[in-house]
Amino acid sequence: MFMSINTNIVRVEEKYLLSFYQCSEIYTALSAVLIPDKHNNPDSYMIRSVYFDDYSETAYYDKQSGVENRIKLRLRIYPPDYENVKLELKEKRGGFQQKHTLLIRRSEAEALIDKDYDFALNNKNIEDMLLKNKIAIQSMRPVVMNQYRRSAFIHPMNNIRVTLDREILCSETNFDLFADNPVMYSPMDYYEALLEVKYDKFLFKWISDLFNAYGLNREAYSKYVLSRRLFENFIS
């Protein structure tokens, strides 16, 4: 039976949008001063996620309204590995993020996407995770799938992790998490990448100074919200 992992991770998270020039320069700078993630293979790895929301679009509107305490539910894989699936619930509380993660089977992930909740909830770990976090799964459905390539760098002190997400793609009609080549489009108009910085207690000044040297400004940015442009432009 698959069990929960990383069930109580509380961290600070900061985000910055990057131009093509900034992305290239910062990637080179990070490579020189931080440890490349072992999964970079050799310089990046792919992430694909399906996000869920209720029929009132609570996750979407909470993010847009800047609600301090909010949650997002998603499935995540790392193609071409289609068997190890993560069911993740992310909580936002002020400037801190808390993530609960459960490893589930592919068949259970497909059931959640197909809204076959009776099958998915046969896994009591899924049921317990949702109940504990007050998620009424019967009121949820998949709303968007996104995919991107991530280059990650770490520093062991304060569990510092810096990621560059590029080639961001999305779809609001195709939720086939396990497709080899799903049809998706880019939601990015003017920017090349998203830089995310996560840490436990504090960030070293020499790292923040590196970002300041490129004139970066923190953004209340969400790949989830940006990926829902069809909903935002034509439905909401």
N, C-alpha and C positions, 0 to 999 in steps of 0.2 A: 504494500500500500504506500502511495506517495504521501509524504509529510510536508508540513510547512517549513519554509526556510526564510531567513531574514525577516522575522516577524515583528521586530521592534526597533527599526532603524529610524532615528530622528536626526535630521540634518538641516543645515542651512543650504539654500540653493540660490544661485545668482545666474542670470542669463543675459547674453549680449548678442545682438545681430551683427554679422560681419559681411563686409564687401568681399569681392574676389581677392583684391590685393591684401586686405587685412587677414583673410583666412590663410592665404599662402604664407605670409610673413609670420603670423602667430604660430602656425603649425611648425615652421622651422625653429622658432624660438623655444616652443615647448619641448620639442625633440631634444634640444640641447641641455635643458635644465631639469626635466622631469623624467620619470621612468615610464617607458611605453607599456601599455597594458599587454599582458601575455596573449590576448585574443586578437590583437591588431592584424596579424596575418597578411602581409607584414606591416601595412600602414593603416588598416581599417577593417571593420567587420560590419555586416548588414544586420539591421533590426527591422522587424515588421510587427505591427500591433493592430489589433482591432479594439476600438473603444465602444463602450456601452453608455447609454443614457436612458432616462425614463421618458415617458410620453409627454411630460411637461418640460423636457429639455433642461432639467435642473442643473446638471453639471455645466452645460454651456452657459446658461444665464448667470449662474453663480460666478463663473470665471469672468464674464464680461462686466458684471456689476462690482467685481472686486470684493466679493464676500470673503471675510477673513478665514472662516472655517468651512472647508468644502472637500469633496471627495471625487475621485475618478476611478472607474473600474475598467480594466483592460485585460486582454490576452496578448501574450508576447512570445515570439519565436526569433531564432537567429538562423535564417536560411544559409545553407541548404539543409540544416538540421530541422526536420519537421516533426520530430517525435517528442522532444523535450519542450513542453509548453508551460509557460508561467501564467498563472492567474494572479493579477496584481491589483491591489487596492491602494491608491495614493491619497493620503490625507494632507491637506494644507492647513496649517495653523499659524497664522501670521507669517513670519519669515522662515518658519521651519516646515520641513516635509517629513512625514512618517509613511513608510511603505511596508505593507504586508504582502508577502509573496507565498504562493502555494504552487508546487509542481503538480500538474495534472496530466492525464492521458490525452492523446490526440482525439480520441473518440469523444471524450468529455468536452473538449474545447469545441469540437464540431457541433455537439449537442447544444451548447450555450449559444453559438452563432445561429443555429437553426431554431432556437427558442424551445428546444425539447428539454425543458427544465426538470421534468420527472426523471429522465435518464441521468442528467448531470448531477442531480441531488442524491442519487444513489451513493455517490461518494460523500460520506459524512464529513470529510474534511472540508469539502466545498460548502456544504450546508452550514457547518459550524462557523466558517470564516464569514459567510454572508450574514448569518444571524448575529454574530458578535459585533459586526459593524453596521447592523440595522439596514442591510440592503435587501429590499423586497425584489428578488430577482424576477418574479413573474411580471413586474411592472417595467422591466428593462428590455432593451433590444439593441443590437449592434447599429451604430450610426456612422462610423467612418473607419477606414483602414489607412494607415500610413506606413511608409517605409523610408529608410535613409541609411547612409553609410556613416559609421562612427569611428573616429580616431580618439582613443582614450589615453590619458596620461595620469600617473599617480605620484603621490608623495606619502610615505608611511606616517608622517607626523600629522595628527588630527584627521587621519583618514581622508586626505585631500584627493579629489578626483576632478580632473579637467577633461571635458569632452568637446570635440568638434563634430557637429552633425552636418553632413553635406548630402547632395543629391536627394533632397527631400521630395517625396512623392505621396499622393493620396488618392483615395476613391471614396465617394459617398454612396456608391451603388453596388460595388463589388466587395464582399466581405470574405472571399475565399482565402483565408489565412495561409493555406498550404499550396496554393497555385505556384507553379514554377515561374511563370512570367505573367503576372496579373497586369491588366491594363490600368494604368494610373497616370495622373498628371501632376505637374509641379504647381504648388500653391504660392511659390516664391516669385515675386515680380522684380524686386530690386536688390535682393541680398543673396549672397552665396551660401551662407552657413549660419548655424547657431552655435554659439559657445556657451557651455554650461559649466559652472564651478560649484562643486559640492564639498562641504567640509563639516567637521563636528563642532569645534570650539572657536577657532579663529583661523584666518587665512594669513599666511606670511606676507609681509609688506612687499617683499621683492616680487611676489607673484602679482599682487594688485598693481604695483608700479609698472609691471610689464604691460598690463592691460591699459593703464592710463597713458602709456607712451604712444598707443595707437588711437587715443581719443575715444575709447569705448564708453558707452553709457548703458547702465543697467536698464533692462526692458522687462515689463510685465508681459512676457511673451509665452505663448502656448502653441506647440505644434498641433495639439488637438483642436483648438479654436481656429487656427489658420487653415487647417485641413477641412473645416466645415464651411467653406466659402459658398458652396451651392445653397446650403441651408440659410446662410447669412444673407445672401444676395436675393434669393428668390422665394424663400419660404417664411423666414422670421418676420 
